[in-house]
Amino acid sequence: MQIVDADLSPQVRNLRTNDLKHIREFRQAALFCHGMSLRIGHQVLFSPVESSDYDFVATWEIADVRHFAPVQLKELVPDHLNASATVQALVDGLSKYSGDDLVVAVFLNRDGRFSLEDLMLPALRIAELWFLFSTTPNQQIWQLVGDVLGVPEASSFSYPV
């Protein structure tokens, strides 16, 4: 509650400074892993181990088998930061990534409508492509859509939990 009432700049409040970038990415990784946990019925954890092609590693266990997946985070930033950015341009830019196990999670941080039908997928050399976005102004209800490269499904979850 102290943070809500604090006199903070919009950049700090929205984690938009270079010093706060890692916290913003931790939050996005946590939201993605929480949504995936609910989706697959097993706890998905993450480690913020960064490499040139991924931002964190997700891990989960099913039937005593530990699974790992490197995850590259991408973000469609709010309009006020870059009004010309589009989901299509972001997806087109994924062509530079490759990896049989690389998962890309796209955080849609913008008001508006999102439709897979409007998206033209280029040839991608990644394992999975997911989209994550809030469906309510207070960011309590989230939608996880994917795997877009396979048979995409949407699932909703609440946050904070």
Phi and psi restraints in degrees (value plus and minus 20) as a CYANA .aco file:
   2 GLN   PHI     -84.1   -44.1
   2 GLN   PSI     -56.6   -16.6
   3 ILE   PHI     -87.9   -47.9
   3 ILE   PSI     -58.7   -18.7
   4 VAL   PHI     -79.9   -39.9
   4 VAL   PSI     -61.0   -21.0
   5 ASP   PHI    -106.9   -66.9
   5 ASP   PSI     -26.7    13.3
   6 ALA   PHI     -90.3   -50.3
   6 ALA   PSI     128.7   168.7
   7 ASP   PHI    -108.2   -68.2
   7 ASP   PSI      66.1   106.1
   8 LEU   PHI    -133.1   -93.1
   8 LEU   PSI     129.7   169.7
   9 SER   PHI     -88.0   -48.0
   9 SER   PSI     134.7   174.7
  10 PRO   PHI     -77.9   -37.9
  10 PRO   PSI     -53.9   -13.9
  11 GLN   PHI     -84.4   -44.4
  11 GLN   PSI     -61.5   -21.5
  12 VAL   PHI     -92.7   -52.7
  12 VAL   PSI     -65.6   -25.6
  13 ARG   PHI     -77.6   -37.6
  13 ARG   PSI     -54.5   -14.5
  14 ASN   PHI    -121.7   -81.7
  14 ASN   PSI      -6.7    33.3
  15 LEU   PHI      37.9    77.9
  15 LEU   PSI      22.0    62.0
  16 ARG   PHI    -127.1   -87.1
  16 ARG   PSI       7.2    47.2
  17 THR   PHI    -127.0   -87.0
  17 THR   PSI     139.3   179.3
  18 ASN   PHI     -79.3   -39.3
  18 ASN   PSI     -57.8   -17.8
  19 ASP   PHI     -87.5   -47.5
  19 ASP   PSI     -44.6    -4.6
  20 LEU   PHI    -122.6   -82.6
  20 LEU   PSI     -18.5    21.5
  21 LYS   PHI     -76.2   -36.2
  21 LYS   PSI     -64.0   -24.0
  22 HIS   PHI     -83.2   -43.2
  22 HIS   PSI     -54.4   -14.4
  23 ILE   PHI     -89.1   -49.1
  23 ILE   PSI     -61.1   -21.1
  24 ARG   PHI     -80.9   -40.9
  24 ARG   PSI     -63.2   -23.2
  25 GLU   PHI     -89.2   -49.2
  25 GLU   PSI     -54.9   -14.9
  26 PHE   PHI     -80.1   -40.1
  26 PHE   PSI     -64.1   -24.1
  27 ARG   PHI     -82.2   -42.2
  27 ARG   PSI     -64.9   -24.9
  28 GLN   PHI     -83.7   -43.7
  28 GLN   PSI     -61.6   -21.6
  29 ALA   PHI     -83.8   -43.8
  29 ALA   PSI     -62.1   -22.1
  30 ALA   PHI     -85.0   -45.0
  30 ALA   PSI     -62.0   -22.0
  31 LEU   PHI     -82.4   -42.4
  31 LEU   PSI     -64.8   -24.8
  32 PHE   PHI     -81.8   -41.8
  32 PHE   PSI     -68.3   -28.3
  33 CYS   PHI     -86.0   -46.0
  33 CYS   PSI     -55.9   -15.9
  34 HIS   PHI     -84.6   -44.6
  34 HIS   PSI     -65.6   -25.6
  35 GLY   PHI     -81.3   -41.3
  35 GLY   PSI     -61.1   -21.1
  36 MET   PHI     -87.4   -47.4
  36 MET   PSI     -56.7   -16.7
  37 SER   PHI     -78.2   -38.2
  37 SER   PSI     -66.9   -26.9
  38 LEU   PHI     -87.2   -47.2
  38 LEU   PSI     -55.6   -15.6
  39 ARG   PHI     -86.3   -46.3
  39 ARG   PSI     -65.6   -25.6
  40 ILE   PHI    -116.2   -76.2
  40 ILE   PSI     -29.6    10.4
  41 GLY   PHI      58.8    98.8
  41 GLY   PSI      -3.3    36.7
  42 HIS   PHI    -157.7  -117.7
  42 HIS   PSI     124.5   164.5
  43 GLN   PHI     -86.1   -46.1
  43 GLN   PSI     106.3   146.3
  44 VAL   PHI    -128.5   -88.5
  44 VAL   PSI     102.2   142.2
  45 LEU   PHI    -129.1   -89.1
  45 LEU   PSI     148.0   188.0
  46 PHE   PHI    -160.8  -120.8
  46 PHE   PSI     135.2   175.2
  47 SER   PHI    -145.4  -105.4
  47 SER   PSI     106.4   146.4
  48 PRO   PHI     -98.2   -58.2
  48 PRO   PSI      43.2    83.2
  49 VAL   PHI    -116.2   -76.2
  49 VAL   PSI      92.0   132.0
  50 GLU   PHI    -118.8   -78.8
  50 GLU   PSI     119.7   159.7
  51 SER   PHI    -154.3  -114.3
  51 SER   PSI    -198.0  -158.0
  52 SER   PHI     -86.3   -46.3
  52 SER   PSI     -48.9    -8.9
  53 ASP   PHI    -129.0   -89.0
  53 ASP   PSI     -21.1    18.9
  54 TYR   PHI    -170.0  -130.0
  54 TYR   PSI     137.2   177.2
  55 ASP   PHI    -123.4   -83.4
  55 ASP   PSI     -45.0    -5.0
  56 PHE   PHI    -178.1  -138.1
  56 PHE   PSI     147.1   187.1
  57 VAL   PHI    -135.5   -95.5
  57 VAL   PSI     106.2   146.2
  58 ALA   PHI    -114.2   -74.2
  58 ALA   PSI     127.6   167.6
  59 THR   PHI    -162.9  -122.9
  59 THR   PSI     125.9   165.9
  60 TRP   PHI    -174.8  -134.8
  60 TRP   PSI     141.4   181.4
  61 GLU   PHI    -144.8  -104.8
  61 GLU   PSI     111.6   151.6
  62 ILE   PHI    -153.7  -113.7
  62 ILE   PSI     104.9   144.9
  63 ALA   PHI      31.0    71.0
  63 ALA   PSI      29.9    69.9
  64 ASP   PHI      42.8    82.8
  64 ASP   PSI      -2.7    37.3
  65 VAL   PHI    -132.7   -92.7
  65 VAL   PSI     102.3   142.3
  66 ARG   PHI    -105.9   -65.9
  66 ARG   PSI     106.4   146.4
  67 HIS   PHI    -130.0   -90.0
  67 HIS   PSI     128.3   168.3
  68 PHE   PHI    -153.1  -113.1
  68 PHE   PSI     124.6   164.6
  69 ALA   PHI    -165.4  -125.4
  69 ALA   PSI     103.3   143.3
  70 PRO   PHI     -92.8   -52.8
  70 PRO   PSI     116.7   156.7
  71 VAL   PHI    -145.4  -105.4
  71 VAL   PSI     107.1   147.1
  72 GLN   PHI    -118.0   -78.0
  72 GLN   PSI     103.3   143.3
  73 LEU   PHI    -110.9   -70.9
  73 LEU   PSI     116.2   156.2
  74 LYS   PHI    -149.5  -109.5
  74 LYS   PSI     133.0   173.0
  75 GLU   PHI    -156.1  -116.1
  75 GLU   PSI     110.4   150.4
  76 LEU   PHI    -107.8   -67.8
  76 LEU   PSI      85.7   125.7
  77 VAL   PHI     -91.4   -51.4
  77 VAL   PSI     139.7   179.7
  78 PRO   PHI     -78.3   -38.3
  78 PRO   PSI     135.5   175.5
  79 ASP   PHI     -71.4   -31.4
  79 ASP   PSI     -62.7   -22.7
  80 HIS   PHI     -86.9   -46.9
  80 HIS   PSI     -36.2     3.8
  81 LEU   PHI    -112.0   -72.0
  81 LEU   PSI     -54.8   -14.8
  82 ASN   PHI    -182.5  -142.5
  82 ASN   PSI      70.3   110.3
  83 ALA   PHI     -87.2   -47.2
  83 ALA   PSI     -42.7    -2.7
  84 SER   PHI    -106.4   -66.4
  84 SER   PSI     -29.6    10.4
  85 ALA   PHI     -87.9   -47.9
  85 ALA   PSI     120.7   160.7
  86 THR   PHI    -152.6  -112.6
  86 THR   PSI     139.9   179.9
  87 VAL   PHI     -82.5   -42.5
  87 VAL   PSI     -61.9   -21.9
  88 GLN   PHI     -81.0   -41.0
  88 GLN   PSI     -65.5   -25.5
  89 ALA   PHI     -83.0   -43.0
  89 ALA   PSI     -58.7   -18.7
  90 LEU   PHI     -83.5   -43.5
  90 LEU   PSI     -66.0   -26.0
  91 VAL   PHI     -86.5   -46.5
  91 VAL   PSI     -60.3   -20.3
  92 ASP   PHI     -79.1   -39.1
  92 ASP   PSI     -55.3   -15.3
  93 GLY   PHI     -90.9   -50.9
  93 GLY   PSI     -30.9     9.1
  94 LEU   PHI     -94.7   -54.7
  94 LEU   PSI     -29.3    10.7
  95 SER   PHI     -80.7   -40.7
  95 SER   PSI     -41.9    -1.9
  96 LYS   PHI     -96.3   -56.3
  96 LYS   PSI     -33.3     6.7
  97 TYR   PHI    -113.2   -73.2
  97 TYR   PSI     128.7   168.7
  98 SER   PHI    -168.9  -128.9
  98 SER   PSI     129.1   169.1
  99 GLY   PHI     140.7   180.7
  99 GLY   PSI     105.9   145.9
 100 ASP   PHI     -83.3   -43.3
 100 ASP   PSI     -40.9    -0.9
 101 ASP   PHI    -135.7   -95.7
 101 ASP   PSI     -16.7    23.3
 102 LEU   PHI     -94.9   -54.9
 102 LEU   PSI     106.6   146.6
 103 VAL   PHI    -126.2   -86.2
 103 VAL   PSI     116.2   156.2
 104 VAL   PHI    -133.3   -93.3
 104 VAL   PSI     106.8   146.8
 105 ALA   PHI    -133.5   -93.5
 105 ALA   PSI      99.8   139.8
 106 VAL   PHI    -123.2   -83.2
 106 VAL   PSI      99.0   139.0
 107 PHE   PHI    -113.4   -73.4
 107 PHE   PSI      90.1   130.1
 108 LEU   PHI    -108.8   -68.8
 108 LEU   PSI      81.2   121.2
 109 ASN   PHI    -124.6   -84.6
 109 ASN   PSI      39.7    79.7
 110 ARG   PHI    -177.2  -137.2
 110 ARG   PSI     124.5   164.5
 111 ASP   PHI     -91.8   -51.8
 111 ASP   PSI     131.8   171.8
 112 GLY   PHI     114.9   154.9
 112 GLY   PSI    -190.4  -150.4
 113 ARG   PHI    -124.3   -84.3
 113 ARG   PSI     122.5   162.5
 114 PHE   PHI    -144.8  -104.8
 114 PHE   PSI     106.8   146.8
 115 SER   PHI    -154.9  -114.9
 115 SER   PSI     105.2   145.2
 116 LEU   PHI     -85.2   -45.2
 116 LEU   PSI     -48.6    -8.6
 117 GLU   PHI     -82.9   -42.9
 117 GLU   PSI     -47.7    -7.7
 118 ASP   PHI    -105.0   -65.0
 118 ASP   PSI     -27.0    13.0
 119 LEU   PHI    -113.1   -73.1
 119 LEU   PSI     109.2   149.2
 120 MET   PHI    -124.4   -84.4
 120 MET   PSI      94.3   134.3
 121 LEU   PHI    -105.1   -65.1
 121 LEU   PSI     102.7   142.7
 122 PRO   PHI     -95.4   -55.4
 122 PRO   PSI     154.2   194.2
 123 ALA   PHI     -88.2   -48.2
 123 ALA   PSI      98.3   138.3
 124 LEU   PHI    -135.8   -95.8
 124 LEU   PSI     124.9   164.9
 125 ARG   PHI    -132.0   -92.0
 125 ARG   PSI      30.1    70.1
 126 ILE   PHI    -145.4  -105.4
 126 ILE   PSI     146.9   186.9
 127 ALA   PHI    -100.2   -60.2
 127 ALA   PSI     -64.8   -24.8
 128 GLU   PHI    -167.6  -127.6
 128 GLU   PSI     134.5   174.5
 129 LEU   PHI    -154.5  -114.5
 129 LEU   PSI     103.8   143.8
 130 TRP   PHI    -145.9  -105.9
 130 TRP   PSI     131.0   171.0
 131 PHE   PHI    -141.6  -101.6
 131 PHE   PSI     119.5   159.5
 132 LEU   PHI    -152.2  -112.2
 132 LEU   PSI     110.2   150.2
 133 PHE   PHI    -178.2  -138.2
 133 PHE   PSI     135.6   175.6
 134 SER   PHI    -105.1   -65.1
 134 SER   PSI     124.2   164.2
 135 THR   PHI    -129.3   -89.3
 135 THR   PSI     -17.6    22.4
 136 THR   PHI    -149.8  -109.8
 136 THR   PSI     127.9   167.9
 137 PRO   PHI     -79.0   -39.0
 137 PRO   PSI     -51.4   -11.4
 138 ASN   PHI    -107.2   -67.2
 138 ASN   PSI     -15.1    24.9
 139 GLN   PHI      37.6    77.6
 139 GLN   PSI      16.4    56.4
 140 GLN   PHI    -113.0   -73.0
 140 GLN   PSI     -44.8    -4.8
 141 ILE   PHI    -135.4   -95.4
 141 ILE   PSI     110.1   150.1
 142 TRP   PHI    -142.5  -102.5
 142 TRP   PSI     134.8   174.8
 143 GLN   PHI    -142.4  -102.4
 143 GLN   PSI     113.5   153.5
 144 LEU   PHI    -136.8   -96.8
 144 LEU   PSI     101.3   141.3
 145 VAL   PHI    -141.7  -101.7
 145 VAL   PSI     105.9   145.9
 146 GLY   PHI     143.6   183.6
 146 GLY   PSI    -192.4  -152.4
 147 ASP   PHI     -87.7   -47.7
 147 ASP   PSI     101.1   141.1
 148 VAL   PHI     -85.8   -45.8
 148 VAL   PSI     -45.2    -5.2
 149 LEU   PHI    -100.8   -60.8
 149 LEU   PSI     -33.2     6.8
 150 GLY   PHI    -130.9   -90.9
 150 GLY   PSI    -143.1  -103.1
 151 VAL   PHI    -126.3   -86.3
 151 VAL   PSI      80.2   120.2
 152 PRO   PHI     -90.9   -50.9
 152 PRO   PSI     120.6   160.6
 153 GLU   PHI    -154.6  -114.6
 153 GLU   PSI     135.6   175.6
 154 ALA   PHI    -132.4   -92.4
 154 ALA   PSI     121.2   161.2
 155 SER   PHI    -158.8  -118.8
 155 SER   PSI     126.5   166.5
 156 SER   PHI    -128.4   -88.4
 156 SER   PSI     131.8   171.8
 157 PHE   PHI    -171.3  -131.3
 157 PHE   PSI     140.2   180.2
 158 SER   PHI    -119.4   -79.4
 158 SER   PSI     128.9   168.9
 159 TYR   PHI    -170.4  -130.4
 159 TYR   PSI     112.5   152.5
 160 PRO   PHI     -93.0   -53.0
 160 PRO   PSI     133.9   173.9
